Amino acid sequence: MFIRAVEHKDNKNRRKYRTYKLVDSVRTERGPRQTTVLNLGADFKLPKEHWKELANCIEEIVTEQQTIFEYPKKIRVLAEQYARRIIRKQASVIDSEKPNPPDYARVDLNSINNEFPRTAGAEHVVYETIKLLEIDKKLGESLV
């Protein structure tokens, strides 16, 4: 996500003004496209050098990521406000969609063939147990 300044012209008095938008890049079949996630308005006063920090912080909140970097309090407060607006907007879009009926299919279990069965679960459990009990360290000590 990033923030973009967009120039507009008022038709009545021919004055130019700017609005600010939070934009996200999306991959489509026709290539990458940019979509407006949220209109931040014309009264957005954050200095340009903090725009990327704000966009990153908003994205972390909306996607529920753990924060790697600590953001300044001013940016964190703004990001939380904008993230709430985005989440509210996305929730209303999901609510308006009609739920799809379940799509069931029958499968004959006796006709399924698996040519290359592989397991990873048992090996992973044993490996984690070895690490937990520190068996690898004990074996290393006995060799020395």
N, C-alpha and C positions, 0 to 999 in steps of 0.2 A: 504494500500500500504506500501511497505517497499523496502529498497535498499539492494541488494545482491552483494557481490564480487564473481566473477567467475574466477577460475584459467584456464589459457590456456597455451599450449606449442607450440612454433614456430617450425615447422618441419624443416626449413632450418638450423638454428643454435642451436636448442634444448634449447633455452632460455624460461624460464617461465615468464609469465606476467599476470596481472589481468585486467579484464574489470568489469564495474559496471553496474548493471541493475536495473531499477525500476520495481518491481514485484507486482502483485495484486493477491489475492486469489479469486477464482471463484467457486461457487457451481455448480456441474453438477450432472447428474443422477448417475454417478459412484463415487460420493463423491467429496470432495473439491480438486481443482486443482490450480496450480499456473501458471499464464501466464505473460510473459514479456510485459510490457506496453511500455517501452522505454529503449533503450540501451544508457547509459550515457557515454560510451566510456572508454578508458584506462587512459585518462588524468583527471579523476575526482579526485579532490584534497581536498574535504571537509572532515574535521575530522569525525571519526566514531560516536562520541557522538552527532553530529548534523544531522545524517542521518534520524532519525525518524521525527525530526522537519521539515526537507525538504520534506519528503514524505507526511506528513500531510498537509503541506502548498500547495503542488502541488495538492493533492486530493481536498482540499477546493476550489482551483481556477477552476479546471476542472469541478467539480460538482456544481459550483456556490453557495457554502455555505457561510454563513457569518462567519467571523473569530471570534473565541472565544478568542484566545490568540494573543497577538501582537508578531510577529516574528522579529528577528533582520533583519536589512536592507539587509545584505549580503545574507541571506537565502531567503528573499522575492524576491530579484532580480533574484537569481538562479531559484526559483520556477516559477516565471513568464516566464522565458526563456523556461524551460522544459515544462510548461503547454501549451505554444504556439505551441511547436513542437507536443505535444500529440493531441491537438485540430486540428491542420492542418492534422495530420495523420488520425485521425478519420473522418474528413470531406472528405478526398479523398476516404475512404472506402465506405462511404454512397453514394457519387456521382457515384461510379462505379456500384452500385447495380441497377438493373432494377426495376422501380416502379411497384408494383403489381396493376393489374386492380381492380377497385372497385368490391366488392362482395355484391350483393344485394339479399335480401330475402323478400318475401311477408308474412305478418302476418295479420290474420283475427282479427281485434280489438274486434269484438263481441264475440270471443271465448276465450278471456283471462280472467282468474279468479284470483282474489287476495283474499286469505283466511284471512290473518292477516294484513290489512293495518295499517300502523303506520305513524304518522307525527312527525316531530321534528322542522320544520321550524317556525311555528307560535309560539311555546313555546319559541324558542330561540330568536325570535324578541321581545317578551314580556319581557323576562329576561334581554336582553340587554337594552331595554328602561327603565326598573326599575333601572338598574345600572346607566344609563346615567342621569336620572332625580333625582337620589339619594333618591328614594322613600323608599327603605329599611332602610336607616338611619333615615329618618323622622318618619317612623312608629316605629322604635326603640326608638326614643326620646320621642314620645307621650306615650309610655308604662311606662317610668320611672317617 
